[in-house]
Amino acid sequence: MLLVTGITGHTGRYFLQELIDHKYEGPIRCIVRETSDTSMLDNSGLNIEKVYGDLNNKEFVRKTVNGVDYIMHIYNIHHSPMIVEAAIENNVKRAILVHTTGIYSNFKDASQGYKDVEKKVTEMTADSNCPTKVTILRPTMIYGDLCDSNMSKFIKMIDKFRVMPVINGGRSLIQPVNARDLGKAFYTVLMSPEKTAGKAYDFSGEKPLQMIEVFKMISDSLNKKTTFVSVPLGFGVVLAKIAKVLTVGKINYIERVQRMGEDRSYPHAEAKKDFNYNPMSFEEGIQLEVNQYLKK
């Protein structure tokens, strides 16, 4: 029995598509919300069992993990310790946890939270007699279609505004990864326990790009003439702090602005070595998303 969380989400849907394309034969238990669109699950032709519940409920998690052999936890890094605890109690063989390269950030307050989660998971599974082997997957900035929370915002901004500010001239490096590539990688890791159990992998895009390169590619794909104006990081942070004060904390983009000046490119050499991870180019991936935007 395979248990999957987050299968109706952005990346989860591409993992589901891989299960469909490869005609996965085993039973799959999926934790979903009452409000989730499960049409893709319902029409998948796979042996799907839908379970409705709240991952914040410890008893629900324990009950749902009962009888499970493998776990693909995509939904939220902060639920990983509870998932792993339940996995160990139920003698689950493998737990694949989708975390984030945000763990490496120098600015993001939550990065310490991410580190704490991974430390706790490591401590829980350190015993050589632990029945559950854990694999950690860390995607970089995820994009791919209009439901992502990264490139879709940039596409809308560049389409709307002819002049766009960029932090420090957009010189910082990013390495966005397409959700389609993540879906394939998640499936490969699931089906390669001998090579991947007990390891951690960073999943990034084909190569590092400067932010300004990314913005110009989007502008070209939209056939727009956009002027990009450099804004010092310090000034951007001040504006973000003012926005936070004026909105009584409802708009808090301080960390987001800080990270715009931080390099966020991470190599994926281990994934390439172990299972030939080979992500598409950003040019190809962003064109797919822009085309979707234009059609809509």
C-alpha positions in Angstrom: 0.0 0.0 0.0 1.3 3.4 -1.0 0.2 6.4 1.0 0.3 9.9 -0.7 -0.3 13.3 0.7 -0.7 16.4 -1.4 -1.6 14.4 -4.5 -4.2 17.0 -5.7 -1.7 19.9 -5.4 0.5 21.4 -8.0 3.4 19.0 -7.9 1.3 16.1 -6.7 -0.8 16.1 -9.8 2.3 15.6 -11.9 3.4 12.7 -9.7 -0.1 11.2 -10.1 0.3 11.6 -13.9 3.5 9.5 -13.7 1.6 6.8 -11.7 -1.1 6.8 -14.4 1.4 6.8 -17.3 3.4 3.9 -15.8 0.1 2.0 -14.9 1.1 1.7 -11.2 -0.6 -1.6 -10.0 -0.5 -1.4 -6.2 -3.2 0.1 -4.0 -2.8 3.8 -3.3 -4.3 5.6 -0.3 -4.6 9.4 -0.8 -5.2 11.9 1.9 -7.4 14.7 0.5 -9.5 17.5 1.8 -13.3 17.7 1.4 -12.8 20.8 -0.8 -10.1 19.1 -3.0 -10.8 18.5 -6.7 -10.4 14.8 -7.0 -11.6 14.3 -10.6 -8.1 13.3 -11.8 -7.9 10.7 -9.0 -11.4 9.5 -9.8 -10.6 9.1 -13.5 -7.1 7.7 -13.1 -7.9 4.0 -13.6 -5.7 3.3 -10.6 -6.5 1.4 -7.4 -7.2 4.6 -5.4 -8.6 4.9 -1.9 -9.5 8.4 -0.9 -9.3 9.3 2.8 -10.6 12.6 4.0 -9.0 14.2 7.1 -6.6 16.7 8.7 -2.9 16.1 8.8 -2.7 18.2 12.0 -4.7 15.4 13.7 -2.2 12.9 15.2 -4.8 10.2 15.7 -6.0 10.5 12.1 -2.4 10.2 10.8 -1.7 7.1 12.9 -4.9 5.5 11.7 -4.3 6.4 8.1 -0.7 5.0 8.1 -1.9 1.7 9.4 -1.4 -1.0 6.8 0.9 1.2 4.6 4.2 0.0 3.1 5.4 3.2 1.4 4.7 6.9 2.0 5.1 9.8 -0.5 4.7 12.9 1.6 4.3 15.9 -0.7 2.0 18.2 1.2 3.9 20.1 3.9 7.4 19.8 5.4 6.1 20.7 8.9 4.0 17.5 9.0 7.1 15.3 8.3 7.9 14.4 12.0 4.4 13.3 12.7 4.3 11.3 9.4 7.6 9.6 10.3 6.5 8.9 13.8 3.4 7.1 12.6 5.5 5.3 9.9 7.9 3.9 12.5 5.0 2.8 14.8 3.4 1.0 11.8 6.6 -0.6 10.5 6.4 1.3 7.2 9.3 0.3 4.9 9.9 3.7 3.3 9.0 7.3 3.7 9.8 9.8 1.0 9.5 13.4 2.3 9.3 16.4 0.0 11.0 19.3 1.8 12.6 22.5 0.4 16.0 24.1 -0.5 14.7 27.0 1.6 16.7 25.2 4.3 19.8 26.8 2.9 18.6 30.4 3.0 20.5 33.0 5.0 17.5 35.3 5.3 14.4 33.2 5.7 13.4 32.9 9.3 11.6 29.7 8.5 14.9 28.1 7.4 15.7 27.3 11.0 12.3 25.6 11.2 13.2 23.5 8.2 16.5 22.6 9.7 14.7 21.6 12.9 12.3 19.4 11.0 15.1 17.5 9.2 17.1 17.2 12.4 14.1 15.7 14.2 13.5 13.2 11.3 17.2 12.2 11.4 17.1 11.6 15.1 13.9 9.5 14.9 15.4 7.2 12.2 19.0 7.1 13.5 18.6 3.7 15.2 19.9 0.9 13.0 16.8 -1.1 14.0 14.4 1.6 12.7 12.0 -0.1 10.3 11.5 3.0 8.1 14.0 4.2 5.6 13.7 7.9 4.8 14.5 9.8 1.6 14.4 13.6 1.6 13.7 15.5 -1.6 14.4 19.3 -1.7 13.0 21.1 -4.8 14.1 24.7 -5.5 11.6 27.4 -6.7 8.8 25.4 -8.3 7.0 26.5 -11.5 5.1 24.9 -14.3 1.6 26.2 -14.7 -0.6 29.0 -13.5 -1.3 27.4 -10.1 2.3 27.8 -9.0 3.0 30.6 -6.6 6.2 31.8 -8.2 6.5 32.3 -12.0 2.8 32.8 -12.4 3.1 36.1 -10.4 6.0 37.3 -12.4 4.1 36.5 -15.7 1.1 38.6 -14.6 3.3 41.5 -13.4 5.4 41.6 -16.6 2.2 41.4 -18.7 0.6 44.2 -16.8 3.5 46.7 -16.2 5.8 48.2 -18.8 8.3 49.3 -16.2 9.3 46.8 -13.5 11.6 47.2 -10.5 14.2 44.4 -9.9 16.3 44.1 -6.8 20.0 44.8 -7.3 19.6 44.7 -11.1 18.4 41.1 -11.0 21.9 39.8 -10.6 21.1 37.1 -8.1 20.9 33.5 -9.3 17.9 31.2 -9.2 17.4 27.7 -10.6 13.6 27.1 -11.0 12.4 23.6 -11.4 9.4 22.6 -13.4 6.7 20.6 -11.6 6.7 18.1 -14.5 10.3 17.2 -13.8 9.5 16.8 -10.1 6.6 14.5 -10.8 9.0 12.3 -12.9 11.7 12.5 -10.2 9.3 11.6 -7.4 8.2 8.5 -9.3 11.8 7.5 -10.1 12.8 7.7 -6.4 9.7 5.7 -5.4 10.7 2.9 -7.8 14.4 3.0 -7.0 14.6 2.1 -3.3 18.0 0.4 -3.5 19.7 3.6 -4.8 17.7 6.3 -3.0 16.7 5.0 0.5 18.4 6.9 3.3 19.6 9.7 1.0 18.7 13.3 0.4 18.5 15.0 -3.0 18.3 18.6 -4.2 16.0 19.1 -7.2 16.8 22.2 -9.3 16.3 23.3 -12.9 18.7 22.7 -15.8 21.1 25.5 -14.9 21.5 28.7 -12.8 20.0 31.9 -14.2 20.1 35.5 -13.2 16.7 36.9 -12.1 17.0 39.5 -14.9 17.5 36.7 -17.5 14.3 35.0 -16.2 12.3 38.3 -16.4 13.5 39.0 -19.9 12.6 35.5 -21.1 9.1 36.0 -19.7 8.8 39.4 -21.4 10.0 37.9 -24.7 7.6 35.0 -24.4 4.7 37.5 -23.8 6.0 39.6 -26.8 6.2 42.6 -24.5 8.7 45.4 -24.3 9.4 45.8 -20.6 11.9 48.2 -18.9 13.5 46.8 -15.8 14.7 49.3 -13.3 17.3 48.3 -10.6 16.3 48.9 -7.0 18.9 48.6 -4.2 18.1 45.7 -1.8 18.1 48.0 1.2 15.5 50.3 -0.3 13.3 47.4 -1.2 13.5 46.1 2.3 12.5 49.5 3.7 9.4 49.6 1.4 8.4 46.1 2.5 8.7 47.1 6.1 6.5 50.2 5.5 3.9 48.0 3.7 3.9 45.7 6.7 3.3 48.6 9.2 0.6 50.2 7.1 -1.3 46.9 6.7 -0.8 45.9 10.4 1.2 42.9 9.3 -1.3 41.6 6.7 1.3 42.3 3.9 4.7 41.0 4.9 7.1 40.7 2.0 10.2 41.5 3.9 11.8 38.1 3.7 10.6 37.7 0.1 12.4 40.9 -0.9 15.5 39.9 1.0 15.7 36.6 -0.8 15.4 38.5 -4.1 19.0 39.6 -3.4 20.2 36.1 -2.4 21.5 33.4 -4.8 19.1 30.4 -4.8 20.8 28.0 -7.2 21.6 24.5 -6.1 23.3 21.7 -8.0 21.5 18.4 -8.6 24.6 16.3 -9.2 23.6 13.5 -6.8 20.2 13.0 -8.4 21.8 13.0 -11.9 24.4 10.4 -10.7 21.9 8.1 -8.9 19.0 8.1 -11.4 19.9 10.3 -14.3 17.8 13.3 -13.3 17.7 15.5 -16.3 15.4 18.5 -16.0 14.1 20.5 -18.9 15.5 24.0 -19.8 13.8 27.0 -18.3 13.2 28.4 -21.8 11.1 25.3 -22.6 9.3 25.2 -19.2 8.4 28.9 -19.0 7.1 28.9 -22.6 4.6 26.2 -21.6 3.4 28.3 -18.7 3.2 31.5 -20.7 1.2 29.7 -23.4 -1.2 28.5 -20.8 -1.5 32.1 -19.5 -2.1 33.5 -22.9 -4.8 30.9 -23.7 -6.6 31.7 -20.4 
